[in-house]
Amino acid sequence: MDNERRQNLELRDIFEDACRIAAPFLDPANGIAGTPMTRHAYVAIHEHYPQLSTQKLSLLVHAVERTVTMRLRGAWPA
């Protein structure tokens, strides 16, 4: 029996690469007045994966943002 709950295996395959791409933009130390540059992360991921639909891109960016933010806080394993 397959216990895989994830529905978007395409996004799963590119998730870690998207995290690597977005990390510099989501780090408050690199942002403007301590504010992450989330929009730049969105654009950078879109440039690397232009084939993604708007819905998939949005889903990926939100997941990446949550993960990278938790990793930067030390609350999520790298």
DARAZI-V877583 format. One record per pair of residues at least 4 apart in sequence whose C-alpha atoms are under 8 Angstrom apart, sorted by the first residue. I is the first residue (numbers start at 0). J is the second residue. D is the distance in Angstrom with one decimal. If there is no record, write none. Layout:
# DARAZI-V877583
[[I;J;D] [I;J;D]]
This chain:
# DARAZI-V877583
[[7;11;6.4] [8;12;6.2] [9;13;6.8] [10;14;5.8] [10;55;7.7] [10;59;6.7] [11;15;8.0] [13;17;6.1] [14;18;6.2] [14;59;7.3] [14;63;7.2] [15;19;6.3] [16;20;6.2] [17;21;6.1] [17;44;6.1] [17;63;6.9] [18;22;5.8] [18;63;5.5] [18;64;7.9] [18;66;7.7] [18;67;6.4] [19;23;8.0] [20;40;7.4] [20;43;6.9] [20;44;6.7] [21;25;6.3] [21;40;4.7] [21;41;7.6] [21;43;7.0] [21;44;6.9] [21;63;7.5] [21;64;7.8] [21;67;8.0] [22;26;6.2] [22;40;7.7] [22;67;6.1] [23;29;6.6] [24;29;6.7] [24;30;6.8] [24;35;6.1] [24;36;5.0] [24;37;6.3] [24;39;6.3] [24;40;5.5] [25;29;7.7] [25;30;7.4] [25;35;4.7] [25;36;5.8] [25;37;5.9] [25;40;6.9] [25;64;7.0] [25;67;7.1] [25;68;7.0] [26;30;6.6] [26;35;5.7] [26;36;8.0] [26;68;7.5] [26;71;7.2] [27;31;7.6] [27;33;4.7] [27;34;5.2] [27;35;4.6] [27;36;7.9] [28;33;5.9] [28;35;7.8] [29;33;7.3] [29;35;7.1] [30;34;5.0] [30;35;4.6] [30;36;5.6] [31;35;6.9] [31;36;7.4] [36;40;6.6] [37;41;6.4] [37;64;7.8] [38;42;6.3] [39;43;6.0] [40;44;6.2] [40;60;7.6] [41;45;6.1] [41;56;8.0] [41;57;8.0] [41;60;6.1] [42;46;6.1] [43;47;6.4] [44;48;6.1] [44;56;7.9] [44;60;7.6] [45;49;5.2] [45;51;7.5] [45;56;6.9] [51;55;5.9] [51;56;5.7] [52;56;6.0] [53;57;6.1] [54;58;6.2] [55;59;6.1] [56;60;6.1] [57;61;6.2] [58;62;6.3] [59;63;6.0] [60;64;5.9] [61;65;6.3] [62;66;6.2] [63;67;5.9] [64;68;5.9] [65;69;6.2] [66;70;6.1] [66;75;7.2] [67;71;6.1] [68;72;6.4] [69;73;6.3] [69;74;5.2] [69;75;5.3] [70;74;5.7] [70;75;4.7] [70;76;6.3] [70;77;6.3]]
